[in-house]
Amino acid sequence: MDSKQSPGTPLPAYLRENQVLQSLPISKSSLWRLVAADKLKVVRISKRMTLFSAQSVLDYLADCEKKGRK
C-alpha cells in the first residue's frame, strides 16, 4: 500500500491514515464514515494515533469489487 513497496512485499498488519488514503480514492471524511459504519477496523494507539487494519481495507475493497460485478 506504500508507494515504495514492491508488489510481492507482504502488507503490514496495520496502516496509518495516509497509507489508507493512498490506496482508497476517497476523502478523509469518507474514510472516517467507513470506520463509523464498521466497514474498517481501527486500533487507537493513543489520542492522536489510529491504525487501520490492513485486512479490513482489503476486505472492504473485495466487497466493493463484488458489488461492482452485480
PAZAPA-4460 file (N, C-alpha, C; in steps of 0.05 Angstrom, whole numbers, plus 32768, in hexadecimal, padded with zeros to 4 digits):
% residues 70
    n_x    n_y    n_z   ca_x   ca_y   ca_z    c_x    c_y    c_z   seq   type   mol
   8010   7FE9   8000   8000   8000   8000   8011   8019   8000     1      M     A
   802A   8016   8007   803C   802D   8006   8047   802F   7FE9     2      D     A
   804B   8047   7FE0   8055   804B   7FC4   8071   803F   7FC0     3      S     A
   8080   803B   7FD6   809B   8030   7FD4   809B   8012   7FD6     4      K     A
   8084   8006   7FDB   8082   7FEA   7FDF   8080   7FDB   7FC5     5      Q     A
   8090   7FC6   7FC2   808E   7FB6   7FA9   8076   7FA4   7FAA     6      S     A
   806C   7F9B   7F93   8053   7F8B   7F92   8054   7F71   7FA2     7      P     A
   806B   7F64   7FA5   806D   7F4B   7FB3   8071   7F4E   7FD1     8      G     A
   8075   7F66   7FDA   807A   7F6B   7FF7   8060   7F68   8007     9      T     A
   8060   7F58   801C   8047   7F55   802C   8040   7F70   803A    10      P     A
   8026   7F74   803E   801D   7F8C   804B   8022   7F8B   8069    11      L     A
   8026   7FA2   8075   8028   7FA2   8092   800C   7F9C   809D    12      P     A
   800A   7F94   80B5   7FF0   7F8D   80C1   7FDE   7FA6   80C5    13      A     A
   7FEB   7FBD   80C9   7FDD   7FD6   80CE   7FE8   7FEC   80BD    14      Y     A
   7FD7   7FFF   80B6   7FDE   8015   80A5   7FD7   802F   80B2    15      L     A
   7FE6   8044   80AC   7FDF   805F   80B5   7FCB   806B   80A2    16      R     A
   7FBD   8080   80AC   7FA8   808D   809C   7FB1   8094   8080    17      E     A
   7FC9   80A1   807E   7FD2   80A9   8063   7FD8   8092   8051    18      N     A
   7FE0   807B   805C   7FE4   8063   804B   7FC9   8059   8040    19      Q     A
   7FB5   8059   8051   7F9A   8050   8048   7F90   8063   8032    20      V     A
   7F93   807D   8036   7F89   8091   8023   7F98   808F   8008    21      L     A
   7FB1   8085   8008   7FBF   8081   7FEF   7FB4   806A   7FE0    22      Q     A
   7FA8   8057   7FEE   7F9D   803E   7FE2   7F80   8041   7FDA    23      S     A
   7F71   8050   7FE8   7F55   8054   7FE2   7F50   8070   7FD7    24      L     A
   7F43   8072   7FC1   7F3E   808D   7FB5   7F27   809B   7FC2    25      P     A
   7F2A   80A0   7FDC   7F14   80AD   7FEC   7F20   80C4   7FFC    26      I     A
   7F0F   80D5   8007   7F18   80EB   8018   7F1C   80E1   8035    27      S     A
   7F29   80F1   8045   7F2D   80EB   8061   7F12   80E7   806F    28      K     A
   7EFF   80F9   8068   7EE4   80F7   8075   7ED7   80DC   806E    29      S     A
   7ED9   80D4   8055   7ECD   80BB   804D   7EDB   80A3   805B    30      S     A
   7EF4   80A5   805F   7F03   8090   806D   7EF7   808D   8089    31      L     A
   7EF3   80A3   8097   7EE9   80A1   80B2   7ECB   8099   80B3    32      W     A
   7EBC   809E   809D   7EA1   8094   809B   7EA1   8076   8099    33      R     A
   7EB5   806B   808B   7EB7   804E   8089   7EBE   8042   80A4    34      L     A
   7ECE   804F   80B4   7ED4   8046   80CF   7EBB   8047   80E0    35      V     A
   7EAC   805C   80DE   7E93   805F   80EE   7E7F   804A   80E6    36      A     A
   7E7F   8041   80CD   7E6D   802D   80C3   7E77   8011   80C8    37      A     A
   7E8E   800E   80D6   7E9B   7FF4   80DC   7EA3   7FE5   80C3    38      D     A
   7EAA   7FF4   80AE   7EB4   7FE7   8096   7ED2   7FE5   8096    39      K     A
   7EDF   7FF5   80A6   7EFC   7FF4   80AA   7F02   7FF2   80C8    40      L     A
   7F15   7FE1   80CF   7F1C   7FDD   80EB   7F34   7FEE   80F2    41      K     A
   7F33   7FFB   8109   7F49   800C   8112   7F52   8003   812E    42      V     A
   7F6B   800B   8133   7F77   8007   814E   7F81   8022   8156    43      V     A
   7F77   802D   816C   7F80   8047   8176   7F98   8042   8189    44      R     A
   7FAF   804B   8180   7FC7   8048   8190   7FC9   805D   81A6    45      I     A
   7FC0   8075   819E   7FBF   808C   81B1   7FAA   809F   81A7    46      S     A
   7FA7   80B6   81B4   7F93   80C9   81AB   7F98   80D3   818F    47      K     A
   7FB2   80D4   8187   7FB9   80E0   816D   7FC2   80CB   8159    48      R     A
   7FC2   80B2   8160   7FCB   809E   814D   7FB7   8087   814A    49      M     A
   7FAE   8083   8132   7F9B   806D   812C   7FA7   805D   8115    50      T     A
   7FA6   8043   8118   7FB0   8031   8103   7F98   8022   80F8    51      L     A
   7F99   801D   80DE   7F84   800F   80D0   7F8D   7FF3   80C9    52      F     A
   7F7B   7FE0   80CD   7F81   7FC4   80C7   7F84   7FC2   80A8    53      S     A
   7F9B   7FB9   809F   7FA0   7FB5   8083   7F8C   7FA0   8077    54      A     A
   7F86   7F8C   8087   7F73   7F77   807E   7F58   7F83   807A    55      Q     A
   7F4F   7F95   808B   7F34   7FA1   8088   7F33   7FB2   806F    56      S     A
   7F4A   7FBF   8068   7F4B   7FCF   8050   7F48   7FBD   8038    57      V     A
   7F57   7FA6   8038   7F55   7F93   8022   7F39   7F87   8020    58      L     A
   7F2D   7F81   8037   7F12   7F76   8037   7EFE   7F8A   802B    59      D     A
   7F01   7FA3   8033   7EF0   7FB8   8028   7EF2   7FBA   800A    60      Y     A
   7F0B   7FBA   8000   7F10   7FBB   7FE3   7F04   7FA3   7FD5    61      L     A
   7F06   7F8B   7FE0   7EFB   7F73   7FD5   7EDD   7F75   7FD4    62      A     A
   7ED1   7F80   7FE9   7EB4   7F83   7FEA   7EAA   7F97   7FD5    63      D     A
   7EB9   7FAD   7FD1   7EB3   7FC0   7FBC   7EB4   7FB3   7FA1    64      C     A
   7EC9   7FA3   7F9D   7ECC   7F95   7F84   7EB5   7F83   7F7E    65      E     A
   7EAC   7F74   7F92   7E94   7F62   7F8F   7E7B   7F71   7F88    66      K     A
   7E77   7F88   7F95   7E5F   7F98   7F90   7E60   7FA4   7F74    67      K     A
   7E78   7FAA   7F6B   7E7B   7FB6   7F50   7E75   7FA2   7F3A    68      G     A
   7E78   7F88   7F3F   7E74   7F73   7F2B   7E56   7F6C   7F28    69      R     A
   7E46   7F74   7F3C   7E29   7F6C   7F3B   7E1A   7F7D   7F27    70      K     A
***
